[in-house]
Amino acid sequence: MGRVRVTTTVSTAGATLARRRERSGAVRGLHAATEYVLGQAQPVTPLQEGVLVASAATDVDPSALEGSVSFDTVYAARQHQEVTWRHDPGRQAKYLEQPHQQSRTTVRDIIAAAVRRELR
């Protein structure tokens, strides 16, 4: 009896496009997510003259798919860590850590929604 062979070639062009769009959505989502965390952190950031709040920034590294929120003053880290310091009502130490922890689910949802939108 003879052998029958079928060969199938699969084009990966569609998969490559999907991966690019997925990455693009993730980058957009990271931008939105870092802005969200910043928006949660600024209202609880210690405020005396407004310099610390004004130093806040977000950054996204598209190649690493990493986003960051930062406060950039000479005293930002110490102000963040000193839980014994007194603050105005509604302001606190851990002004970035706590909002970040509380926003994890929302951050995930923001990024996922951006990826879904890009893949439509």
Backbone bond lengths (Angstrom), bond angles and torsions (degrees), N, CA, C in turn:
res aa  C-N    CA-C-N  psi(-1)  N-CA   C-N-CA  omega(-1)  CA-C   N-CA-C  phi
1 M - - - 1.428 - - 1.522 109.13 -
2 G 1.322 116.21 144.26 1.456 121.31 -177.69 1.533 112.34 -84.98
3 R 1.254 114.59 161.38 1.465 121.31 179.00 1.523 109.01 -99.46
4 V 1.343 115.25 140.42 1.457 121.03 175.08 1.520 107.39 -113.42
5 R 1.285 115.89 131.55 1.465 119.72 -179.37 1.524 108.98 -126.43
6 V 1.331 115.08 135.68 1.460 121.73 175.13 1.509 106.82 -120.64
7 T 1.288 116.61 129.77 1.453 121.64 178.25 1.520 108.22 -114.67
8 T 1.301 115.29 132.67 1.461 121.03 179.95 1.511 108.73 -119.89
9 T 1.289 114.51 135.37 1.459 120.38 175.52 1.525 107.68 -109.32
10 V 1.298 115.35 129.33 1.461 120.40 179.76 1.519 108.14 -105.98
11 S 1.320 114.56 127.86 1.455 119.13 176.87 1.527 108.54 -82.54
12 T 1.303 115.50 130.91 1.469 119.52 178.18 1.528 111.55 -96.23
13 A 1.318 117.02 5.13 1.464 119.89 -178.65 1.528 110.76 -59.57
14 G 1.316 117.23 -42.33 1.466 120.72 179.11 1.522 111.49 -65.14
15 A 1.321 116.87 -39.58 1.464 120.96 179.36 1.526 110.45 -67.61
16 T 1.317 116.42 -39.07 1.463 120.20 179.02 1.516 110.23 -63.86
17 L 1.328 116.59 -43.42 1.465 120.92 177.80 1.523 110.35 -62.45
18 A 1.322 116.70 -42.37 1.470 120.33 179.63 1.526 110.92 -62.71
19 R 1.333 117.22 -41.46 1.464 120.18 178.68 1.527 111.30 -64.15
20 R 1.346 117.02 -39.97 1.468 120.21 177.89 1.519 111.09 -64.75
21 R 1.328 116.50 -42.31 1.457 120.04 179.88 1.527 111.19 -68.43
22 E 1.334 116.08 -37.61 1.457 119.85 177.07 1.533 110.10 -61.39
23 R 1.311 116.70 -44.83 1.470 121.23 179.77 1.530 110.54 -64.76
24 S 1.310 116.68 -41.73 1.456 120.58 178.01 1.530 110.63 -60.68
25 G 1.327 116.58 -42.50 1.461 120.84 177.10 1.519 111.73 -63.67
26 A 1.323 116.24 -39.68 1.468 120.24 179.35 1.527 110.37 -64.15
27 V 1.322 117.31 -40.38 1.469 120.60 178.85 1.528 109.67 -64.87
28 R 1.337 116.98 -45.28 1.469 119.89 177.17 1.527 110.42 -59.97
29 G 1.317 115.43 -42.99 1.459 120.14 178.95 1.515 112.53 -62.71
30 L 1.322 116.78 -39.58 1.468 120.24 177.61 1.520 111.24 -62.88
31 H 1.322 116.73 -41.24 1.467 119.51 177.20 1.530 110.17 -59.80
32 A 1.319 116.00 -48.28 1.469 119.94 -179.36 1.526 111.38 -65.52
33 A 1.322 117.30 -39.54 1.464 121.45 -177.94 1.529 111.62 -67.97
34 T 1.334 117.32 -40.95 1.465 118.56 179.13 1.528 110.33 -67.06
35 E 1.317 116.94 -37.36 1.471 120.00 176.60 1.531 110.54 -65.06
36 Y 1.330 116.24 -36.62 1.467 120.11 177.46 1.533 110.76 -62.88
37 V 1.320 116.73 -48.45 1.473 120.57 -179.90 1.528 109.77 -61.69
38 L 1.317 116.94 -42.81 1.461 119.90 177.38 1.533 110.46 -58.66
39 G 1.320 116.09 -42.60 1.463 120.16 178.67 1.517 113.12 -63.72
40 Q 1.313 117.18 -28.84 1.461 121.31 176.70 1.533 111.37 -79.52
41 A 1.327 116.63 -31.17 1.467 121.11 -176.12 1.526 113.04 -80.99
42 Q 1.305 117.81 -39.36 1.464 119.69 -173.86 1.531 114.26 -58.60
43 P 1.321 120.38 -39.93 1.469 118.50 -179.87 1.528 115.02 -66.43
44 V 1.338 117.86 -19.05 1.472 120.05 179.75 1.532 112.21 -106.71
45 T 1.329 116.91 0.35 1.462 121.58 178.71 1.520 109.58 -69.63
46 P 1.338 117.84 133.34 1.464 119.91 177.99 1.528 110.86 -51.77
47 L 1.325 114.11 139.19 1.450 119.78 -174.20 1.527 109.56 -132.23
48 Q 1.309 115.19 116.52 1.457 118.84 172.74 1.521 107.97 -120.72
49 E 1.317 115.42 -57.53 1.461 119.71 177.97 1.528 111.85 -116.48
50 G 1.321 117.52 -5.80 1.457 121.13 179.10 1.511 115.20 90.57
51 V 1.326 117.09 -0.82 1.462 120.54 -177.71 1.525 110.82 -66.52
52 L 1.324 117.18 -43.61 1.468 120.89 -179.16 1.527 110.56 -62.35
53 V 1.315 117.18 -47.71 1.468 120.85 179.55 1.520 110.13 -61.07
54 A 1.320 117.17 -42.07 1.463 121.47 -178.84 1.527 113.08 -68.12
55 S 1.322 117.24 -19.36 1.464 120.38 -178.52 1.524 112.36 -83.20
56 A 1.310 117.92 -2.78 1.464 121.50 -176.05 1.529 111.41 -67.93
57 A 1.325 115.23 144.13 1.461 120.78 179.26 1.522 109.65 -152.79
58 T 1.319 115.50 158.16 1.454 121.35 173.03 1.525 107.84 -119.69
59 D 1.321 115.31 155.81 1.454 120.63 178.88 1.515 108.12 -150.40
60 V 1.321 116.17 142.82 1.461 121.46 176.71 1.521 108.15 -129.00
61 D 1.327 115.35 130.88 1.462 121.99 174.82 1.527 106.97 -102.22
62 P 1.333 117.81 100.32 1.466 120.18 -176.38 1.525 113.96 -61.37
63 S 1.324 118.20 -33.14 1.468 119.82 -177.74 1.523 111.48 -69.90
64 A 1.323 117.43 -34.14 1.470 121.05 -179.48 1.529 111.90 -95.70
65 L 1.333 116.80 -8.07 1.472 122.24 -173.42 1.528 110.24 51.92
66 E 1.330 114.64 52.88 1.459 121.96 177.81 1.516 109.34 -129.11
67 G 1.309 114.79 140.85 1.452 120.25 176.78 1.513 109.25 -124.15
68 S 1.333 116.07 153.27 1.459 119.24 178.85 1.519 110.33 -141.61
69 V 1.319 113.45 153.51 1.455 122.77 172.67 1.518 105.30 -122.52
70 S 1.319 116.90 134.09 1.462 118.62 -177.44 1.520 110.82 -141.14
71 F 1.317 113.59 157.24 1.461 123.24 170.39 1.515 104.82 -122.27
72 D 1.318 117.87 130.33 1.460 120.72 -168.78 1.526 111.82 -125.15
73 T 1.319 115.15 80.79 1.466 121.05 169.53 1.521 106.60 -132.59
74 V 1.314 117.11 166.57 1.458 120.08 -179.17 1.524 111.27 -65.25
75 Y 1.312 117.69 -21.83 1.467 120.85 -177.63 1.532 113.55 -109.77
76 A 1.314 119.16 5.65 1.470 122.11 -175.59 1.533 112.36 -58.09
77 A 1.316 117.60 -48.03 1.467 120.52 -177.38 1.531 111.21 -65.17
78 R 1.309 116.41 -44.73 1.472 118.89 -179.03 1.523 110.09 -65.62
79 Q 1.315 117.29 -42.45 1.463 121.72 178.51 1.532 109.90 -59.87
80 H 1.317 116.77 -36.72 1.459 121.88 -179.99 1.530 111.30 -69.08
81 Q 1.311 117.09 -39.28 1.462 121.52 -172.39 1.524 114.88 -86.83
82 E 1.306 118.32 -25.99 1.466 121.52 -174.29 1.531 111.53 -77.79
83 V 1.322 115.71 89.05 1.471 120.29 -177.68 1.529 112.58 -75.19
84 T 1.313 118.14 -10.49 1.470 120.20 179.17 1.532 112.25 -89.81
85 W 1.314 118.45 -10.77 1.460 120.60 179.20 1.521 110.20 -72.91
86 R 1.302 115.83 145.76 1.468 121.29 179.92 1.530 109.49 -88.42
87 H 1.325 114.26 144.62 1.469 120.42 -178.64 1.518 109.57 -132.27
88 D 1.308 115.52 160.11 1.459 120.86 174.03 1.527 109.11 -59.38
89 P 1.331 117.45 155.96 1.476 120.10 178.46 1.535 111.23 -53.31
90 G 1.319 114.86 132.93 1.459 121.66 179.99 1.511 114.56 85.76
91 R 1.324 117.55 -9.40 1.466 122.17 179.31 1.525 108.45 -104.37
92 Q 1.330 117.82 154.80 1.467 118.91 -171.62 1.516 112.99 -158.69
93 A 1.329 114.40 163.75 1.461 121.26 165.18 1.528 105.84 -73.14
94 K 1.293 118.27 171.17 1.468 123.25 -178.57 1.528 110.13 55.84
95 Y 1.334 115.31 34.68 1.459 122.24 -175.20 1.522 113.81 -66.24
96 L 1.302 118.25 -16.58 1.460 121.25 175.77 1.524 111.02 -106.80
97 E 1.305 116.77 -41.68 1.470 121.14 -177.77 1.523 112.02 -61.12
98 Q 1.320 117.27 -49.60 1.463 119.82 -176.50 1.537 112.33 -64.20
99 P 1.330 119.74 -49.05 1.466 118.15 177.02 1.527 112.77 -60.19
100 H 1.330 116.99 -35.89 1.464 119.78 177.35 1.527 110.67 -62.88
101 Q 1.317 117.05 -47.91 1.465 120.84 179.54 1.529 111.03 -60.55
102 Q 1.320 116.79 -42.97 1.462 120.84 -178.21 1.526 112.51 -71.78
103 S 1.312 118.02 -17.05 1.461 122.25 -176.11 1.522 113.92 -101.08
104 R 1.305 117.96 3.30 1.469 120.07 -173.77 1.527 113.40 -54.32
105 T 1.309 117.52 -46.53 1.464 120.43 -179.23 1.519 110.42 -65.83
106 T 1.313 116.98 -42.78 1.460 120.62 179.19 1.523 110.82 -64.62
107 V 1.319 117.39 -42.03 1.461 121.36 177.93 1.527 110.06 -59.44
108 R 1.308 116.45 -46.17 1.472 120.38 178.26 1.522 110.41 -59.28
109 D 1.330 116.65 -43.96 1.465 121.23 -178.79 1.526 111.97 -66.20
110 I 1.323 117.42 -37.99 1.463 121.63 178.38 1.527 110.20 -62.38
111 I 1.324 116.47 -46.35 1.468 120.72 -179.48 1.524 110.51 -66.75
112 A 1.318 116.91 -44.18 1.470 120.36 179.79 1.525 111.28 -61.51
113 A 1.320 117.28 -41.07 1.468 120.69 179.75 1.529 110.69 -64.72
114 A 1.327 117.03 -38.91 1.469 120.36 178.87 1.529 110.73 -65.68
115 V 1.318 116.85 -39.66 1.473 120.13 177.74 1.524 109.72 -65.54
116 R 1.335 117.00 -44.93 1.474 119.56 178.90 1.522 111.72 -59.48
117 R 1.338 117.05 -43.56 1.468 120.41 179.20 1.519 110.78 -60.43
118 E 1.316 116.69 -40.61 1.463 120.46 -177.97 1.531 111.38 -68.84
119 L 1.313 117.89 -29.81 1.470 121.43 -177.07 1.531 113.23 -86.80
120 R 1.305 117.52 -3.81 1.479 119.14 178.99 1.489 111.45 -69.32
